[in-house]
Amino acid sequence: MTTVACVAGALIPGLGHALLRKWDRAIVFFLCVSAMVALGILLDGRIFGADFKDMFSLLKFLSSAGAGLLYWIPGFMGLGVGDPSAYTYDYANIFIYVAGLLNMLVIVDVFDIAMGRKQ
């Protein structure tokens, strides 16, 4: 059950908590990560693709992709191309990065709950 909950939480933020019947956390985490990704896209942020030419490009990709399907679906829909000339571009990118990093911490929380280390 631990692996299933962690993979589910990696795909959709909060789903791992929902599988463990932690409904309040599941809803809060889903709403927070979703809102951060949506706000980042609405503020002309860019969803960075897999680019391995330097360390910063790799870190941008990994932190953004941590949001799971909330990263991949807008990318496939053509959203998140970003506008570097927009005043909000840098802030929007930070919202997207932090959403992915937050989901990674949520997955760690799911793991701890599933292993019985936390309630």
N, C-alpha and C positions, 0 to 999 in steps of 0.2 A: 504494500500500500504506500510505503514511503516514496518509492520511485515514481509510481503513478501520480501521486500528489505533487511531487516536485516538477515532473514534466508538464503536468496540466497547468501548474502555476507559472511555468516558463512560457507556455503558449498564450495563456490568457491570465492577466494579473487577477489574483483573487480566487481563481478556480481551485487551486490547491487547498486553500482554506475552506472553500465551500465543500469540497470532498471530505474534509476532516470535520465538517459540521460546525465550523467557526464562522457563522453567517455574518456577524457584525464586522469582523475583520475583513471578510471576503468582499463585502459591499464597499467598505471604506477604501481598501486597497485598489479595487477596480475603478472606483470613481476618481481617486487621486491620480493614478497613473494615466487613466484615459483623459482626464482633464488636462494634465500636463502635456501630453502628446498633442491633443486637439489645440490647446492654446499655442503651443510651439508652431504648429502648422499654420494656424490663423494669423500669427504674427510674422509670417513670411520666413519661417525657419526652414532649414534644409535637412532632409533625411539623407545622411551620407551612406553611400554604398560601400561594398567591400573593396577597399583600396589598400594594397600592401606596400606602397612605395616608401612610406616612412612611418615612424612610430605614432605620430599624432593622427595620421589618417586611420591607422588601425584602431587606436583608442577611440576615436570618434565613432567609427563603425561599431565597435564592440559595446560601447556605452549606449548607443542608440538602439542597437538590435536587442538589447536586454529587455526591451518592452514587449517582446514576443510578437504576436500577430498584430498588435497595435503599431508596430514598426513596419511590418511587411505589407499589410493591406493598403495603407495610404501610398506606399511606394509603388505598388502595382497599379493603383488607380491614377497615378500621375500627380499625386499631391506631394507637397513637401519639396518642391524644386528649389525654393528659397530665392530671395532677392537680396543680394549683398548690398545694394544701395539703400535698402530700407533701414530706417533708424532702429527698428526693433529686431533686426536680423540676429545680432549676437545674443540678445536675451532669449529670443525664440529658440535658438540652437541649444542654449543652456537648459531650457525647459525640456527639450527632447532628450538631451543627455541624462539629465537627472531623473527623468521618468524611467529610462532603462536601468539606471543604477539602483533606483528605488525598488524596481521589480526584482532585481537580483537579491536585494536584502529581504524582500518578501519571500523569495524562494528559500533563503536560509531559515527564515522564521517557520515556514511550512516544514522544513526538514526537522527542526528542533521539536516542533509539536508532534510530528509523526513518530519521532524516536522516543517520545515521552520525557524529554528534557524540560519541556515547558507546557503550560496549559493554556 
